[in-house]
Every structure is written in structure tokens, then in C-alpha cells.
Amino acid sequence: MPSTGAAATSTPQHDDAHRSPAGRRFARGRSLLVLGFLTLLLGVCVLFSLTVGSTSVGMMDLLIPSRAADESAAILLGVRLPRILLAAAVGAGLSSAGVCFQALLRNPLADPYILGISGGAGLGSILATALAPAAGLAVIVVRPTAAFAGSIATVVLLLLMARRRGRLLPETMILLGVVMNATIMAAIMFIVTMADFSRYAGTMYWLIGNLSSPSAGELALVYGCLAAGVAVLTLLGQGLNVMSGGEEMATQLGVNVPRLRWIGLLAASLITAAAVSLAGLIGFVGLMVPHLGRVWLGPDNRLLVPASALLGAIVLVMADTAARVLFAPTQIPVGVITALFGGPCFLWLFARRGAGAA
Amino acid sequence: MIQDGDTSAAVLQTRGLRFGYRGRPLFAGLDLSVAPGEMAALIGPNGSGKTTLLKLLSGALRPEAGQVILSGSPLADLSARERARRIGVVPQETSMTFDFTVIETVLMGRTAWLGLFGIEGPEDLAAARQAMESTGTAGFSHRLLSQLSGGERQLTVIARALAQAPRVLLLDEPTAFLDIRHRLEIYGLLRRLNADEGLTILTTSHDINLAARYCRRILLIKEGAIRADGAPADVFRPEILSEVYETPLAVVADAATGLPFAMPR
């Protein structure tokens, strides 16, 4: 914008260059640069995470072929790498889903966990475990499918309740989500208590969000859902932007709002369900990461969706690395780490909103 | 202005429009016609149906019966995307959940013109730039919406509507929260857009004197019915205005312009 400089000096009372987000407008070059940088950073984090753990493995051991390296490679590729890949997928999924929920519900405090959507997926997942006859390929597919049904049911219920009261305040929607979450948790605890406990080894960890080494099939499934979901949400980006002004404004600017809403919620719920069925109820990532992304890159969802996915992957890989090594050999569930950081972050955002900043 | 029945020339038209809220009828068969290049104001007391009519005309609300016709084709047959390429809307107030910059906001006006990937091309940037130049918002294109004054904000929203490259601009009380200087600035801008670019403009207004000063056609409505329709001098009759607004009003002629001016008696 060539006219910016001249006009800014002619109106000094509006000279806000110190916080002017100049050049923030969506530009292909800048977006590719940001995404490239984040991909690189994610690669570095994955490599770093590979090398630290209860068994110390140097990067050099991997590169120089020797007998010691074979053993290391088994640990790295068989145990540690799948877990890191899962962490990346779950972090990316929860964060991009968070961006979508925040845009569609016009609520910067929305997050799949806080709204009870993760809980809904968890309930579906637990139900499938309780009812599915045996382990095997069926469980790999049945559990995520049930989780998807659970997350969709929660979203629909939330929207129906929001609809009936007309214009809903963001805080009210959070309250609805919290109540729904509490109910779902009670249902989960009921099922777990009534059923055979031995089939729910690790359920307690799962409830607060825990990463372990997934099978190749599970990884394929979560990455398939993630790739499809993030691609769809990125393409919806401009529609999500326009929703910022409300349903009516979006319609008047040419957006088919019902279609946008259904595709967006389906995609975000699918990603959430895939993440929850494998990693449990990891909270606050979907809240913190999009906010961080918005502070850095602005609110344009065409960049924010893929950038948040990468940023979320980085955050969860690093959080899980901390969960593995901070109190080694004891491993804490990664959900503990994200909640310990995310809870205060939510409170801070809430307080800031109260003070008038959105 | 065009006669009833002469449908081919109208850019925006309603036929037998019926609409009500929760069984309480508001419009019972409204017929209205706006010719290309007109600049008209919709005036009337609170609850007379001004905003509702504007929403029916833009497609935000669907009529119970009858139809809205845009350049010969029924509005109901057009997709949101097709409507947005023809009609720009400026609401009374705009609240955004997330804080976009002025240029990002104006570019949202191009949404209906974007391809599958939803990314702006050179012609979209050019349209946004032109919209910002004509509204005088280019000077603060990179400021955040939350940092703008009420007047700057409204100009930005008008720029967004202009970026849609519409044939018709519908405005709902665009100066409701603005001071006198910004009111004149906005109406001056609307008249310029109407005169220079032939944009058809329909705006609602509670400031009836301002409407009379800038619009060549005034539509006075009450309880969903048109009470008077014509040039300001024809509509501004003390007996009509007093009855419609249920307040004794006198009309004087402005010595300089000859335009009518209503005030409490």
C-alpha cells in the first residue's frame, strides 16, 4: 500500500506504527516462509526428542553403522519414533480443530477439550472398548469411528442448545461445554466402574491424556484423518474469516453458512476424534496454540490453520518429551503438562477478555 | 422512479411481499420498485419495518409469500455467492470476534469472487484498493479494526461493501452512532458513489432531514406499509409526517437549498 506512509504522517494522532501489523495481509510468499520455518522447527524438535530419553542415544549412533547402533535404532524407530509421530499428529489435530471451533462458534475461548467435544469422543471410544468383542483390526477402526460419533453428537447438542437461546454469549457456551464435559466424565467413570477393570488398563492415564507407542495402523489412521481435516479447514479459511462478523454478515458476503458450518464442524470433529481415540483427553492445546498463532501471525485462518497445526505439533512433541524425561524413569501423562500450562493460560485469556480485549 | 408494472427497468423490486415475526404480520403484500441509479432513503418510526425490509431485500430474511426480484431474477433462486456479487450491505453496527486489519476487512468483500483456494488475485487487490481510495480508508489500511473510531469503522465497512463490486448498496442506519461531521461525510460519500459510479443506493435513516438533503427519493413507511413515496418536498408534508411519527411536526424550507426541513412543533 503505497499511500500508507504519507497518510500516517498526516494524521499523527493515529500513528500506531509500534503495533501496526503492516504486511500482515495474506501473502503467499510470507505464508510459505512461515510454514517452511515451522516445518523445519518441527523437524529439529522431532530429532531432539528422538535423542533424549531414559536410554540415551546420540544422533551419531544412528548415522554410524555398528552393532551398538542397531540396538539404538530399535529403540528409536520401534518405540520412540512412533510415539513422537503420534504426539505431532495429536498436537496438530487438536490445534487446527481449535482454530476451526473458535472461528465457527465466534469464540476465542473455544477448544475441543473445554467444549466437551474431546469428552464426547472419549465416551464414544470407551463405549466401543466396552462393547467391541476383541482386539485386532476391528478395534483400530471401531474405536475412532465411535469417537467420531461421540464428538459429532456433542457438537450438535452444543449447537442446538445455542440455537434455542438465540444469541449466545461466549462465556455461556463455555459454561454449557463444562457442564456437558462433567456429565460425560461421569458417564465414562460409570462405564469403567461397571465393566471389567482389567480391560481398562491405563484408563486413568488416558482420561488425562497420555501418549504411548501406537501401531503402524493407528498412525496411518490418525495421519489420514489429520491430513484430510487440515486440508479441508485450510480451504475453508476465508469462510472462517468472514464468520468473524457473524452469520448474517458472512451470508451477505457470499458464504453458504450452513454448508461452511457443517463441513467445518465435521472436519474438526473428525480430527479431534482421531486424536482422542489414540491419546485420550489432552486439554488446552487447542486453546493455547491458536491464540499463540494469532498473536504472531494475525487472525487470517488461511494461514492460521496450517500454521497452528505445525505449531501444535511442535508444542506437543516438546511437552511429551518433557513428560518422558523430566522425572525419568517415571513418565507423567502429557495431559498433566498441557493442563498445568494451559489452565493458567485460559485464566489469563479470560481475564484479558474481561478487561475489554478480545 | 418508475411506475408499477414497468418491471424490466427495476434493479430491485418486491412483489406481494409478506413477512411477519412469530405470527405478527408486518408486511402484507408490499410492492416496491427501485430503478437503477436511484438514491433513496427509507424513513419511518421505530418498528415500522425498515431494517426488516432491508434484510428481505438483501436475502438475509426469506419472505413468507411474494418475492424479491433482482435485475429480473428472483432473489430466492440466487446463491449467497451470486447475491453477494450484486448486493452490498452495510449494517448498523459491525462486531468482529477476531481483530482484523482494515485491508483484511475490505478484502473480505471479495469473498464471493474468490476461486476454490480462497486466495485473492491481482484484480481482487485492485478492487479493494479502489474501494479504500474512494472511501478515504487507504491511509489507515494496516490498522486494526479495534483501533478505529466509529466513523473510520463505518467507512471501512462501506469500503468492504464496495469491494464486492455490487450494483446495489443497502445501508441500515449507517450514521446511527456518528457525530454530525461523520454523518455528512458518509452521506457525501454515498452521493458521490451514486453520481459518479451510478451505484443504486437504498438507505434507512432516522435522521430524516439528512435523508431529505441527500436523497432524491424518500420512502416513508409505517407498520409495514408505504405511506408516502416521492421527492423530499412531496413526502415532507406536516400532516403526513405528524401522523406517521405520532408527533406534531412542522416543515420549513431551507432558505439556501429550498429543501424541506422537519422539526418538532
Interface residues (C-beta under 8 A of the other chain):
Chain A: M1 S3 T4 A6 A7 A8 S10 T11 H14 D16 S20 P21 A22 G23 R24 R25 F26 R28 A103 R106 N107 P108 L235 L236 G237 Q238 G239 N241 V242 S244 G245 G246 E248 M249 T251 Q252 L253 G254 V255 N256 V257 R294 G298 P299 D300 R302 A358
Chain B: K55 S58 G59 A60 S79 A80 R81 E82 R83 A84 R85 I87 V89 P91 T94 S95 M96 T97 F98 D99 F100 T101 I103 E104 L107 M108 G109 T111 A112 L114 L116 F117 G118 I119 E120 R129 E133 A138 G139 F140 S141 H142 R143 L144 S146 Q147 R160 Q164
